[in-house]
């Protein structure tokens, strides 16, 4: 093992060097499987040469992502690979049980951060630091990660919620083209270089669904508006306007075809980023309507015309410089057009650019001094930078208001840090110094969080560990930002001094005050004043000319007052009138507080960013640029080797291979993995069983630790059963991972061991869930059986009760019917008998009276008698069976006609009533059974037969005697 102190390489003997060389030759001789190594920690031995060969083999095989311990190495393919970032591949990594077993990808890092948020293991918030040189693919990586999170974290079940999530996702994704159009530009190394830093905070609710986002920007390179290096371009949005505007818009914005602008070099160069319609559509989705967009583009066109204003040096210092347009044209050309587009008064605009206002004396007397040609150009550039910087900040506010969620609606976040990469140009100034300073801070964050902190923690926890050497950039940071004297402090001090600054004087001060720093270099052969800083990625020479002025970033108050006079709606929003402006100008210069410099503001924002990163769980993606020409399938070993050395990738691989990236406190470990004790019963534990945590260090005799120790030991004794359980469930078992190391306060393990623990915990939870489900199903079945029996008893009782009630109602109805029938029959019989007796007596009495009082004719008397005596005969003949041998017919005929039974002429009837003399009365009791059937009787209560007979006849009383 390497016995080493930070920053110094250990010396090895000759034998170890020979062994290392043999291993290296053996490894490099295996050309076949090089591209199959997904993790550089599997490379043996780990050297720059072996890592370089492995990355080259994978790059030539179109495999652009490789794991390097805790870091993902991303090689820029410099060609479109659409299948590598498809939606199907995103869902595959999101739904995979173990994404680490899939091929390395940025989606693996994205899914790991998303699952860490869901697991709620402290710290819950996650961050991804995307670093690398300019042109290495950081912006593309951040864009793909945002799309991945928008897909996997915006899938609610309800339709309305799904529409809201889609709208949020679309707005978050549309913020990218707008920010890139206004903040990215084409540089020597990258066609789409970010000229600002941004930290995107993706906000998630308790259900891990994306509810919004927030964008924080750092140090926009606003000097690019007015100054572009050779072979570089201005911001993309200016080229989009000139190439994508319609004929009507060109006429409105005074942008004719083929117009030349001083601030728009290399217009003939066509780039993929020059898509005006995409930018306009994205702005529309973010809530910026068409009229506001036209207002923005009109202001930008005014800035382009402002850049065409050129001043001629005045021969008389008392006279202001004249625009060069005036000597050639009658009109004022660019001045008038710029004033028209910015809606500024033309004369005050020209006066503000040419004349400086000075306040002096206790009474603050105002003096007007004409500016030189250089000062006029500086004021013109300052006006353009001021307007563009305010416009960019306003766009960020609009984007945040459109995509940011209410603080109460989100609980966690995933941060994406996309900052400008390390830069080294032929002419480097304050912008490159701040950019490289930010990269140094991020590299220090990686070193402090991973390389140094982990190794120191191993020693504190009592683990046997030998330090691995790594490149620490703390010395370089002390040179840039150290206290009390550093480059930043000296530049700020020059800004506070009330004297003109000299580039040579600043160089002399830096070299003399910081001569003892090993990271400060000298270049005595340089014709221009400069100093060299040896960064972690290489030395960079910075020119001191203009450094102090850029750090001051002075804005003449005349320019601000001029912009307050603008009638443009957008400029009124960007530069609202300040009522306290006059009160701020009254105090003298001695009592005025010093203004914050660019370096001071950038340093404060960078410290705030690092505090946010330190409160999260960081993940690192190292973007590597295979070549500086941007060619596909071209792998330049020298350039890649310098990047690998700069980012300390080999040291990272060493520590990742030998270290334990997972560290969990005893309390959290016991709370999460106490279930694993079920895999190994306590009765089977014995002193002979090998513990995976042999040689645990001594622990402090606290009561809490004393309680946790038995539980911790039980869990550790159950770990040998995990590979067997995994082999049973998942097939053949993989090699047993490194043992778990138990420190004084924490448990250390590898990623493989963590996966095994989680797998075992999932198995125990599944087993418990099965037991719970079995008990619940058994309880449900028993409950259903009891309910079924109770239902049967209830149904039987209800049926018996209903039957009894029905029978009771039938009995009651039958009784009522019986009583009513008996009563009715008795009543009918009584009424029939009473009526018959009354009719008979009435007829007899009437006949006797009529005969006695009114003598009728003899024929009439006989007819009435026949009717009275023979009316039953008609009834009998009509209702009895027709036949000669009918007994009833003969009997009634004889009775009604009062024929003698012994008459020889009568028909002999063989009946039981042959000896009967006759029927004396209709009410006479017959000898046999007699039934009375009443049909349509003249009696009121005699009609009881429901069916009429075809032989029925009318009469006084239709009574059938049988």
Secondary structure, 3 states (H helix, E strand, C coil): CCCCCCCCCCCCCHHHHHHHHHHHHHHHCCCHHHHHCCEHHHCCCCCHHHHHHHHHHHHHCCCCEEEECCEEEEECCCCCCHHHHCHHHHHHHHHCCCHHHCCCCHHHHHHHHHHHHHHCCCCCCEEEEEEEECCCCHHHHHHHHHHHHHHHCCCCCCHHHHHHHHHHHHHHHHHHHHHHHHHEECCCCCCCEECCEEEEEEEECCCCCEEEEEEEEECCCHHHHCCCCCCCCCEHHHHHHHHHCCHHHHHHHCCCCCCCCCCCCCCCCCCCCCCHHHHHHHHHHCCCCHHHHHHHHHHHHHHHHHHCCCEECCCCCCCCCEEHHHHHCCCCCHHHHHHHHHCCCHHHHHHHHHEEEEEECCCCEEEEEECCHHHHHHHHHHHHHHHHHHHHHHHHHHHHHHHCCCHHHCCEEEEEEECCCECCCCCECHHHHHHHHHHHHHHHHHHHHHHHHHHHHHHHCCCCCCCCCCCCCHHHHHHHHCCCCCHHHHHHHHHHCCCCCCHHHHHHHHHHHCCCCCCEECCCCCCCCEEEEEECCEEEEEECCCHHHHHHCCCCHHHHHHHHCCCCHHHHHHCCCCCCHHHHHHCCCCCCCCCCCHHHHHHHHHHHHHHHHHCCEEEEEEEECCCCCCCCCCCCHHHHHHHHHHHCHHHHHHHHHHCCCEEEEHHHHHHHHHHHHHHCCHHHCCCCCCCCCCCCCCCCCCHHHHHHHHHHHHHHHCCHHHHHHHHHHHCCCCCCCCCCEECCCEEEECHHHHHHHHHHHHHHHHHHHHHHHHHHHHHHHHHHHHHHHHHHHHHHHHHHHHHHHHHHHHHHHHHHHHHHHHHHHHHHHHHHHHHHHHHHHHHHHHHHHHHHHCCCCHHHHHHHHHHHHHHHHHHHHHHCCCCCCCHHHHHHHHHHHCCCCCCCCCCCCCCCCCCCCCCCCCCCCCCCCCCCCECCCCCCCCCCCCCCCCCCCCCCCCECCC
